[in-house]
Amino acid sequence: MCDQDHFEDDRREFEARGLVTRKQFGLMLGAGVAMMLPQTAHAVAVTESDVTVKTPDGSADCYFVHPAAGTGAGVLVWPDIFGLRPAFRQMGKRLAESGYSVLVVNPFYRAKKAPTAPDGASTPIQDVRPLAMGLNETTHFTDAKAFVAWLDEQKSVAKGRKIGTQGYCMGGPMAFRTAAAVPDRVGAVASFHGGGLVTEAPNSPHLQASKTHAKFLVAVAENDDKRSPKDKDVMRETFTKASVEAEIEVYGAAHGWCPPDSRVYNQELAEKAWGRLLALYGKALA
């Protein structure tokens, strides 16, 4: 599900290799601390709000941000195991400034309202693991359908355009399964340091996703690849056989390198991944 158990070992390794600095681990970890992402080129003005989305299992508290004028293709964001927090609000807002209508969800709404990790990505993994263990394939599918249906009802979401979805850590399988849950609506899927994308089970996320017509971006952490070196090849083979377009790349960064409050945040490679995300959406959601 999530390899963030290895954070401290990874921190030592990547710091020794000069790929991250102690400052990157030690600063901006608290959920309430301002974390500055690079400015969006040609950013549009946006409107943001806290919203509630009804699902078969209750009411999900989410963050919705979209262009203040006009419409944009919808995007559904699945956070990592630390959930909806300031870091993901910033990421969602930045994406909206690029012209998208973005819903960032609290995947743990059944158990707790956000923020579910009081110290953001510096929260001990054991404090949030029980929340993640409460989710499964069924919740992934029911939530995906509810969230996409909610997006489709919003005036700021462009009609006649496909929706994108992206997931981080445990959110990777959720993004894959979103494409499987509503294949007629999802045109692009992105996973960043996703955990559990490839399993031996017949309902493995990569098998379900290969039955869709979406385009995929799969950014794999270097240490995840070392632990499961065959996963990327299995995904490539599966997607190729299914004639599904997929960009799969191993990044020289540790699991969790994309969110700006992560202990292993790598700005250079996070920006590379962000650029590839925008390229994917620009092609698949136009």
Secondary structure, 3 states (H helix, E strand, C coil): CCCHHHHHHHHHHHHHCCCCCHHHHHCCCCCCCCCCCCCCCCCCCEEEEEEEEEECCEEEEEEEEEECCCCECEEEEECCCCCCCHHHHHHHHHHHHCCCEEEEECCCCCCCCCCCCCCHHHCCHHHHHHHHHCCCHHHHHHHHHHHHHHHHCCCCECCCCCEEEEEECCHHHHHHHHHHHCCCCEEEEEEECCCCCCCCCCCCHHHHHCCCCCEEEEEEEHHHHHHCCCHHHHHHHHHHHCCCCEEEEEECCCCCCCCCCCCCCCHHHHHHHHHHHHHHHHHHCC
